[in-house]
Amino acid sequence: MSWTLRPAREFARHAEDWSRLHAALAPQQASSLLAAAFVAPLVASFGRGDELLACLREEGRIRAMAIVHPSRRGAWSTFQPAQAPVGLWLQEEGLDTATAARSLLGTLPGFPLLLALTQMDPHLSPRPQDGPLTRTLDYIDTARVTLDGSFDDYWNARGKNLRGNLKKQRARLEREGVTTRMVVDRAPAAMAQAVSDYGRLETAGWKGSEGTAVSSENAQGRYYRAMLEGMAANGAASVYRYYFGEQLVAMDLCVEDGDSIVVLKTAYDESVPSNLSPTLLMREEATRKLFEAGRFTRLEFYGRVMEWHTRWTEEVRTMYHVNYYRWPGLARLHGLLEARSQARSRTSSPAAHTTTTSL
């Protein structure tokens, strides 16, 4: 069993190998976030040039692949642009992750002391136990909805405030003669316009004023267009638009696999009166359609849990980072330094709490 390393900019040449490994996974493990059509544009749009595509082979069979880069002196990690919800580590079922990771640590250039697998989802990769050469760290709590049973049963289990508030909003819109409608696009040819429309919504809001909005003219916009077109070509992307009359008021950009649909990005028209929630109105209709269609078993959000998530679902899990060390002493030292840092943080700000720990 040995790793080979190539520049990640050559990913397209090895995309078929990545896709075969991905396709061999069980449906609940073969996340759309690790599909080749999702990964390739990440490297092309956000790579710095020092990323490596690592491939683990045993007796001619590919058992794992990953995209890694030097994260700081003496350390490597999975490549993790902000647009990637999970770490870019793909392995066949039954492979011991720790064995594979430590083997890769010994293969990477520069004699690194640590390899970090970042933003791991316990649904896809069970969280390992800490040990002499392994430390895990909480990343964020994230939410999902299991699409089981009927929508009415699910909706009736939501809080009265949420249900009553959205009912009042619909009654108000009806009184004012405003019709609502939701449009879903899945065609590759529709994705360029979808990203352009999404960019206009985001640019007109607070993200536009901060310079962080998606735009068809910036790297984010080019990434989402390329990724959504590639995923849509495989029947694995969808864009939800929500209208008040002819006014576009909310959008979701989503990717799909055999088991789940993932909401990657959400934007809304911030000029809509604050006592109306176009995003939640769209989310209610979209969730109803997902329950009725019965195509997916999970609706995934992947971002940090917000207050509205807790109204939408009780299903929350903690994503994690995992560090693999070359020597046990280094793992102990890292643990001591981290404990001291957290103690200082608690002393300086007793009320502070965070679920994210730097690697």
C-alpha positions as CSV (number, residue, x, y, z in Angstrom):
1,M,0.0,0.0,0.0
2,S,1.6,3.2,-1.1
3,W,0.7,6.8,-2.0
4,T,1.6,8.7,-5.2
5,L,1.6,12.5,-5.3
6,R,0.8,14.7,-8.2
7,P,0.1,18.4,-8.6
8,A,-3.6,19.0,-7.9
9,R,-3.9,21.2,-11.0
10,E,-3.8,17.8,-12.9
11,F,-7.0,16.7,-11.2
12,A,-8.9,16.6,-14.5
13,R,-6.5,13.9,-15.7
14,H,-7.4,11.7,-12.7
15,A,-11.1,12.6,-12.3
16,E,-12.2,9.2,-13.6
17,D,-10.2,7.5,-10.8
18,W,-11.8,9.8,-8.2
19,S,-15.3,9.2,-9.7
20,R,-14.9,5.4,-9.6
21,L,-13.8,5.5,-6.0
22,H,-16.7,7.8,-5.2
23,A,-19.2,5.7,-7.1
24,A,-18.2,2.5,-5.2
25,L,-19.3,4.0,-1.9
26,A,-22.6,3.2,-0.3
27,P,-25.3,5.8,-1.1
28,Q,-25.2,7.3,2.4
29,Q,-21.4,7.8,2.1
30,A,-21.2,9.0,-1.5
31,S,-21.8,12.7,-0.7
32,S,-22.3,15.1,-3.6
33,L,-19.7,17.3,-1.8
34,L,-17.0,14.8,-2.7
35,A,-18.1,14.2,-6.3
36,A,-15.4,15.0,-9.0
37,A,-17.7,17.6,-10.6
38,F,-17.8,19.4,-7.2
39,V,-14.1,19.1,-6.4
40,A,-12.5,19.9,-9.7
41,P,-13.7,23.6,-9.8
42,L,-12.6,24.1,-6.3
43,V,-9.0,23.4,-7.3
44,A,-9.3,25.4,-10.5
45,S,-10.9,28.4,-8.8
46,F,-9.2,28.6,-5.4
47,G,-6.0,26.6,-5.6
48,R,-2.7,28.4,-4.8
49,G,-0.6,26.0,-6.9
50,D,0.9,24.1,-4.0
51,E,-1.9,21.6,-3.6
52,L,-1.2,17.9,-4.2
53,L,-3.5,15.1,-5.4
54,A,-2.7,12.1,-3.3
55,C,-3.7,8.6,-4.4
56,L,-3.4,5.4,-2.3
57,R,-3.0,2.2,-4.2
58,E,-2.8,-1.4,-3.0
59,E,-2.2,-4.2,-5.5
60,G,-3.3,-1.9,-8.4
61,R,-6.6,-0.9,-6.7
62,I,-7.2,2.7,-5.6
63,R,-8.2,2.8,-2.0
64,A,-8.1,6.5,-1.1
65,M,-7.6,9.9,-2.7
66,A,-7.3,13.3,-1.2
67,I,-6.3,16.9,-2.0
68,V,-3.8,18.3,0.5
69,H,-1.6,21.3,0.9
70,P,0.9,22.7,3.3
71,S,-1.1,24.7,5.9
72,R,1.8,26.0,7.9
73,R,5.4,25.1,8.6
74,G,5.7,21.4,9.4
75,A,2.0,20.7,8.8
76,W,-0.2,19.7,5.9
77,S,-4.0,19.5,5.8
78,T,-6.8,18.7,3.4
79,F,-7.4,21.5,1.0
80,Q,-10.3,23.5,2.5
81,P,-11.5,26.6,0.6
82,A,-14.5,28.2,2.2
83,Q,-16.8,26.9,-0.6
84,A,-16.1,23.2,0.5
85,P,-18.3,22.2,3.4
86,V,-16.3,19.0,4.0
87,G,-12.6,18.0,3.8
88,L,-11.5,16.6,0.4
89,W,-10.6,13.1,1.6
90,L,-12.2,10.1,-0.1
91,Q,-11.6,6.5,0.8
92,E,-13.2,3.1,0.2
93,E,-15.3,1.5,2.9
94,G,-13.3,-0.7,5.3
95,L,-10.0,1.2,5.0
96,D,-8.6,2.3,8.3
97,T,-8.4,6.1,8.1
98,A,-5.6,6.4,10.7
99,T,-3.4,3.9,8.9
100,A,-3.9,5.7,5.5
101,A,-3.4,9.2,7.0
102,R,-0.2,8.2,8.8
103,S,1.1,6.6,5.6
104,L,0.4,9.8,3.7
105,L,2.1,11.8,6.5
106,G,5.2,9.8,5.9
107,T,5.0,10.4,2.1
108,L,4.5,14.1,2.0
109,P,7.5,16.3,1.1
110,G,9.3,18.3,3.7
111,F,9.1,15.8,6.6
112,P,5.9,17.3,8.0
113,L,5.1,16.6,11.7
114,L,1.3,16.7,11.4
115,L,-1.5,15.9,8.8
116,A,-4.9,17.4,9.5
117,L,-8.1,16.2,8.0
118,T,-10.4,19.2,8.3
119,Q,-14.2,19.6,8.5
120,M,-15.0,15.9,8.7
121,D,-18.6,14.8,8.9
122,P,-19.3,12.0,11.4
123,H,-22.1,10.9,9.1
124,L,-19.6,10.2,6.4
125,S,-16.5,9.4,8.5
126,P,-17.1,8.2,12.1
127,R,-15.1,10.3,14.6
128,P,-12.0,8.4,15.8
129,Q,-10.9,8.1,19.4
130,D,-8.1,10.2,20.5
131,G,-4.8,8.3,21.0
132,P,-1.1,8.7,21.2
133,L,-0.8,9.9,17.6
134,T,-4.4,11.2,17.1
135,R,-6.3,14.2,18.3
136,T,-9.8,15.3,17.3
137,L,-11.2,18.8,17.7
138,D,-14.8,20.1,17.4
139,Y,-15.4,22.2,14.3
140,I,-19.1,23.3,14.2
141,D,-22.5,21.9,14.9
142,T,-24.6,21.5,11.8
143,A,-28.2,20.6,11.1
144,R,-30.2,18.3,8.9
145,V,-33.8,17.2,8.3
146,T,-34.6,13.5,7.9
147,L,-37.2,13.3,5.1
148,D,-39.1,10.4,6.6
149,G,-42.9,10.1,6.9
150,S,-45.2,12.8,5.8
151,F,-44.6,16.5,5.6
152,D,-47.7,17.2,7.7
153,D,-46.4,15.1,10.6
154,Y,-43.0,16.8,10.3
155,W,-44.6,20.3,10.1
156,N,-47.0,19.7,13.0
157,A,-44.0,18.8,15.1
158,R,-42.5,22.3,14.5
159,G,-43.0,25.0,17.0
160,K,-46.3,26.9,17.1
161,N,-44.5,30.2,16.6
162,L,-42.9,29.1,13.4
163,R,-46.0,27.6,11.9
164,G,-48.2,30.5,13.0
165,N,-45.8,33.2,11.8
166,L,-45.5,31.7,8.3
167,K,-49.3,31.2,8.1
168,K,-49.8,34.9,9.0
169,Q,-47.3,35.9,6.4
170,R,-49.1,33.9,3.7
171,A,-52.5,35.4,4.8
172,R,-51.0,38.9,4.5
173,L,-49.6,38.3,1.1
174,E,-53.0,36.9,-0.1
175,R,-54.8,40.0,1.3
176,E,-52.4,42.3,-0.6
177,G,-52.9,40.3,-3.8
178,V,-49.4,39.0,-3.9
179,T,-49.0,35.5,-5.3
180,T,-46.1,33.4,-4.4
181,R,-44.4,30.8,-6.6
182,M,-41.4,28.5,-6.5
183,V,-39.4,27.5,-9.6
184,V,-36.8,24.7,-9.6
185,D,-34.2,24.5,-12.3
186,R,-31.9,21.4,-12.8
187,A,-30.8,21.9,-16.4
188,P,-27.0,22.6,-17.0
189,A,-27.9,25.4,-19.4
190,A,-29.9,27.2,-16.7
191,M,-27.0,27.4,-14.2
192,A,-25.2,30.5,-15.6
193,Q,-28.4,32.6,-15.3
194,A,-29.1,31.1,-11.9
195,V,-25.7,32.2,-10.6
196,S,-26.1,35.7,-12.2
197,D,-29.6,36.0,-10.5
198,Y,-28.2,34.8,-7.2
199,G,-25.3,37.3,-7.5
200,R,-27.7,40.2,-8.0
201,L,-29.6,39.2,-4.8
202,E,-26.5,38.9,-2.7
203,T,-24.7,42.0,-4.2
204,A,-27.7,44.2,-3.3
205,G,-27.5,43.2,0.4
206,W,-25.0,43.4,3.2
207,K,-22.6,40.9,1.5
208,G,-22.3,43.3,-1.4
209,S,-21.4,46.2,0.9
210,E,-18.7,44.0,2.5
211,G,-17.4,42.8,-0.8
212,T,-18.1,39.1,-0.1
213,A,-21.0,38.6,-2.4
214,V,-21.1,36.0,-5.2
215,S,-21.0,37.7,-8.5
216,S,-20.8,36.3,-12.0
217,E,-17.7,38.4,-12.4
218,N,-15.7,37.1,-9.4
219,A,-14.0,33.9,-8.5
220,Q,-16.9,32.7,-6.4
221,G,-19.3,33.2,-9.2
222,R,-17.1,31.5,-11.7
223,Y,-16.8,28.6,-9.3
224,Y,-20.5,28.2,-8.6
225,R,-21.3,28.4,-12.3
226,A,-18.7,25.7,-13.3
227,M,-19.6,23.5,-10.4
228,L,-23.4,23.7,-10.8
229,E,-23.1,23.1,-14.6
230,G,-20.9,20.0,-14.0
231,M,-23.1,18.7,-11.3
232,A,-26.3,19.4,-13.3
233,A,-24.8,17.5,-16.2
234,N,-24.9,14.5,-13.9
235,G,-28.4,15.2,-12.6
236,A,-27.0,16.4,-9.3
237,A,-27.8,20.1,-9.0
238,S,-30.9,22.2,-8.4
239,V,-31.6,25.9,-8.0
240,Y,-34.7,27.1,-6.2
241,R,-36.1,30.5,-6.9
242,Y,-39.0,32.1,-4.9
243,Y,-41.1,34.9,-6.2
244,F,-43.6,37.5,-4.8
245,G,-45.5,38.1,-8.0
246,E,-42.8,38.8,-10.5
247,Q,-40.2,39.9,-7.9
248,L,-37.4,37.3,-7.2
249,V,-37.1,37.4,-3.4
250,A,-35.1,34.3,-2.4
251,M,-32.9,31.6,-3.9
252,D,-31.1,28.4,-2.9
253,L,-28.2,26.8,-4.7
254,C,-28.2,23.0,-4.0
255,V,-26.3,19.9,-4.9
256,E,-27.8,16.4,-4.8
257,D,-26.7,12.7,-4.5
258,G,-28.5,9.4,-4.2
259,D,-29.3,10.0,-0.6
260,S,-29.4,13.7,0.2
261,I,-29.9,17.3,-1.0
262,V,-27.5,19.9,0.3
263,V,-28.3,23.6,0.5
264,L,-25.0,25.3,-0.3
265,K,-26.0,28.9,-0.6
266,T,-29.1,31.0,0.3
267,A,-29.8,34.6,-0.6
268,Y,-32.9,36.8,-0.3
269,D,-34.0,40.3,-1.3
270,E,-33.2,42.5,1.6
271,S,-35.6,45.2,0.4
272,V,-38.6,42.9,1.4
273,P,-40.3,44.3,4.6
274,S,-38.7,42.8,7.7
275,N,-41.9,41.3,8.8
276,L,-41.9,38.9,5.8
277,S,-39.4,36.0,5.6
278,P,-39.1,35.0,1.9
279,T,-36.4,32.5,2.7
280,L,-38.5,30.6,5.3
281,L,-41.6,30.7,3.1
282,M,-39.5,29.2,0.3
283,R,-38.0,26.7,2.7
284,E,-41.4,25.5,3.8
285,E,-42.6,24.9,0.3
286,A,-39.4,23.3,-0.8
287,T,-39.3,21.0,2.2
288,R,-42.9,20.0,1.5
289,K,-42.0,19.0,-2.0
290,L,-39.0,17.0,-0.9
291,F,-41.1,15.0,1.5
292,E,-43.8,14.4,-1.2
293,A,-41.2,13.4,-3.8
294,G,-39.6,10.8,-1.6
295,R,-36.4,11.0,-3.6
296,F,-34.0,11.9,-0.8
297,T,-33.7,10.7,2.8
298,R,-31.9,13.9,4.1
299,L,-32.0,17.6,3.7
300,E,-28.5,18.9,4.7
301,F,-27.5,22.5,5.6
302,Y,-23.9,22.0,6.6
303,G,-23.4,25.6,7.8
304,R,-23.0,26.5,11.5
305,V,-26.3,26.0,13.3
306,M,-28.3,29.2,13.5
307,E,-31.4,30.0,15.5
308,W,-33.7,29.3,12.6
309,H,-32.2,25.9,12.1
310,T,-33.3,24.9,15.6
311,R,-36.9,25.8,14.7
312,W,-36.6,23.7,11.6
313,T,-35.1,20.6,13.1
314,E,-33.8,18.9,16.3
315,E,-31.2,17.0,14.3
316,V,-27.8,18.5,15.1
317,R,-24.4,16.8,14.9
318,T,-20.8,18.1,15.5
319,M,-18.3,18.1,12.7
320,Y,-14.7,17.7,13.6
321,H,-11.1,18.1,12.6
322,V,-8.6,15.3,13.2
323,N,-4.8,15.7,13.6
324,Y,-2.5,12.8,12.9
325,Y,1.0,13.3,14.4
326,R,4.4,11.8,13.5
327,W,5.4,11.5,17.2
328,P,3.4,11.0,20.4
329,G,5.3,13.7,22.2
330,L,4.2,16.3,19.6
331,A,0.5,15.3,20.1
332,R,0.9,15.7,23.9
333,L,2.6,19.1,23.5
334,H,-0.1,20.3,21.1
335,G,-2.7,19.2,23.5
336,L,-1.1,21.1,26.4
337,L,-0.7,24.3,24.4
338,E,-4.3,24.1,23.3
339,A,-5.6,23.5,26.8
340,R,-3.6,26.6,28.0
341,S,-5.0,28.7,25.2
342,Q,-8.5,27.7,26.1
343,A,-7.9,28.4,29.7
344,R,-6.7,31.9,28.9
345,S,-9.7,32.4,26.7
346,R,-12.1,31.4,29.4
347,T,-10.3,33.6,31.9
348,S,-10.4,36.7,29.7
349,S,-14.0,36.1,28.5
350,P,-15.9,33.9,31.0
351,A,-19.1,33.9,28.9
352,A,-17.4,33.1,25.6
353,H,-18.0,29.7,24.0
354,T,-16.8,28.4,20.7
355,T,-16.9,25.1,18.9
356,T,-14.1,25.8,16.5
357,T,-10.6,25.1,17.5
358,S,-7.7,26.0,15.2
359,L,-5.4,23.4,14.0
